[in-house]
Amino acid sequence: MVCATKAARLQDELRNVFHDVEPVGQAGLQDLREGRHTVLLALALRHATPERRDHLTGLVGNARLDESGAALCRDILSVTARFEVERMIGQRRTLIGTALDDTRIPEFAAVGLRTAADMIIG
């Protein structure tokens, strides 16, 4: 379940920035305003051009970040890191599936664990 938990954390990072998790028009503002150190942000900073990196470091962690600043952050995160985080989630799903295909695991247990992993990852 460690892979499922890690995948769920990565999924949450994406959801918190790119999906409505707060009142309409506020998606991702809280995480961006707080400047949470996430895998998504770390990858973006690693892969961004110097200009994009400057934009991110100037915007992320700013308590007064508005929707236009958040939109710029989302654009940068999309082109620099989102695909990689989605790939990491997919890898963990594959690892879970492979582990549960082990014939030494009773079928009823594998089914239960797959269901639990699906619920955790989303």
LOGUFI-825175 format. One record per atom (N, C-alpha, C, O): x, y, z. Coordinates in steps of 0.05 Angstrom, whole numbers, plus 5000, padded with zeros to 4 digits. Example, Ala and Ser with C-alpha at 12.3 -4.5 7.8 and 13.67 -1.06 7.14 Angstrom:
// LOGUFI-825175
526448865156
524649105156
526449345156
528549345169
525749555142
527349795143
525850015157
526850235161
This chain:
// LOGUFI-825175
501649765000
500050005000
501750255000
500750474997
504350225004
506150465003
505950594976
505850834974
506050434954
505850544927
503150694924
503050904911
501050584934
498450704932
498350974947
497251164937
499550974970
499651224986
501251434972
500451674971
503551364961
505251554946
503751654921
503851894915
502451474907
500951554884
498651744891
498151934877
497351684914
495251864923
496252144930
494852334924
498552154941
499752414948
500352574922
499752814921
501452434902
501952574877
499352654864
499152874853
497352484865
494652554854
493552794868
492452974855
493852814894
492953044909
494353304901
493153514899
496953274896
498453514887
497153624861
496753864858
496653444842
495453534817
492653644822
491953854811
491053504837
488253584843
488253864856
486554034850
490053904875
490054154890
490754394874
489954614880
492254354852
493054574835
491254604811
490654834803
490354384799
489054394773
485954344774
484654384754
484854274797
482054214799
480754384821
482154474839
478154414819
476654574839
476554414865
475054224868
478154504885
478054384912
477254594932
476954534956
476954844923
476155064940
473755204926
472855104906
472755414937
470555554924
471155614895
473455644887
469055624879
469355674850
471255904845
471156114858
473155864827
475056074821
477456074839
479256244836
477655894858
479855894877
481455634876
483055584894
481155484854
482555224852
485555264855
486755424840
486755124873
489655124876
490855374889
493255374894
489255574894
490455814906
491655764933
493855874939
490455604949
491455564976
494155434976
496055524989
494455214961
497055074959
499155264947
501455274957
498455414927
500355594914
501055824933
503355904934
499055934946
499556154965
501356064988
503056214997
500955824997
502555725020
505355645011
507155605028
505655604985
508255524975
509155244984
511455194990
507155064984
507754784993
509954664975
509854684950
511854544988
514054414973
513054134964
512953944980
512354114939
511253874928
513153764906
514953904897
512653514899
514153394877
513553554851
515353604836
511053624847
510253784824
511954044822
512954104801
512154184844
513654434844
516654384840
517954534825
517654184854
520554124851
521254054822
523354144812
519653894809
520153824781
519954064763
521554104745
517954234769
517654474753
520054654755
521054754735
521054694779
523354864783
525854744770
527554894760
526054484770
528354344758
528254374727
530354414715
525854354715
525654354686
524954624673
525054644649
524354814689
523555074678
525855234667
528155204675
525255394647
527255584638
527755784660
526155804679
529955934659
530456124680
528156324684
527556404706
526956414662
524756604664
522356474678
521156604695
521656234670
519356104683
519956044713
518256074730
522455964719
523255914746
522956174763
522056164786
523756394752
523456654765
520556714771
519856814792
518856664751
515956704755
514856534778
513556634795
515556274777
514656094798
515656184826
514056194845
518156244828
519256314854
518156584864
517956634888
517356754845
516157004853
513156984860
512157154875
511856784850
508956754854
508256554876
506556604893
509556314875
508856104894
509856184922
512156264925
508056174941
508756254968
507956544974
508356644997
506756674955
505756954958
502956944969
501056854955
502557024993
499857015006
497757184991
495357134995
498657364974
496857534959
496457444930
495457594914
497257204925
497057094897
494157104888
492357014903
493657224865
490957234854
490657024832
492456874826
488257024821
487556814801
489356834776
490056634764
490057084767
491657104743
494556994749
495756874731
495557054773
498156934780
498056634782
499856494774
495856534793
495456244796
495256114768
496355894764
493956254750
493756144722
496456124709
497055934695
498156324714
500856314703
502456084716
503855944702
502056044742
503355824756
502455554743
504055384738
499855534740
498755284728
499855234700
500455004693
500055444684
501155414657
504055314659
504755124644
505655424676
508455344679
508555064689
510154904679
506954994710
506954734721
506154524700
507054294700
504254604683
503254414662
505454344642
505654114635
506954544634
508954484613
511654384624
513254274609
512054414650
514654324661
514554074678
516553934680
512154014689
512153794709
509753614709
509853394718
507453714700
504953564703
505153284690
504453084703
506253274666
506453014652
508152814668
507452584670
510352914679
512152744695
510752634720
511052404727
509252804734
507852714758
505652504750
505352304764
504352554728
502352354718
503652094711
502551884716
506052104699
507551864693
508351714718
508251474719
509151864739
509951734764
507551594777
507851374788
505151714775
502751584785
502251334770
501651124782
502451344743
502051104727
504050884733
503250644734
506550954738
508550754746
507750614772
508050364774
506750764791
505950644816
503550464813
503350254826
501650544796
499350364790
500350104778
499349894785
502250124759
503349884747
504749704767
504349464767
506349824785
507649674806
505649524824
506049294831
503549664831
501449534847
500249304832
499849084844
499549344807
498349134791
500148894789
499248664791
502648944784
504648724781
504948574807
504948324807
505048714829
505348584855
502848414861
503148194872
500548514854
498148364860
497548134840
495747974845
499048124819
498847894800
500347654809
500147444797
501847684831
503447464842
501547244849
499647274864
502047004839
500246774843
500346674872
498646514880
502246764888
502346684916
500246834933
499646754956
499147054922
497147204936
494447084930
493647074907
492847004950
490246894945
488547094930
488647344934
486946994911
485347174894
483547364910
483347594903
482247274931
480547444947
482147684959
481147904960
484647624967
486347834979
487148034957
487148274961
487947924934
488748104911
486448284903
486848524898
484048174902
481748344894
481248564915
480848794908
481448494940
481048684962
483248904961
482649134965
485648824957
487849014956
487649194931
488349434933
486849084908
486449254884
484249464890
484549694882
482149374902
479949554909
480949774927
480350014924
482449694948
483549894967
485450094952
485250334957
487149984935
488950164920
487450354902
488150594901
485350254889
483750434872
482450654888
482250884880
481550584912
480250784930
482250984940
481651224942
484650894945
486751074956
487751264934
488051504938
488251154910
489351314888
487251494876
487751724868
484951384873
482751544862
482351484833
480551604820
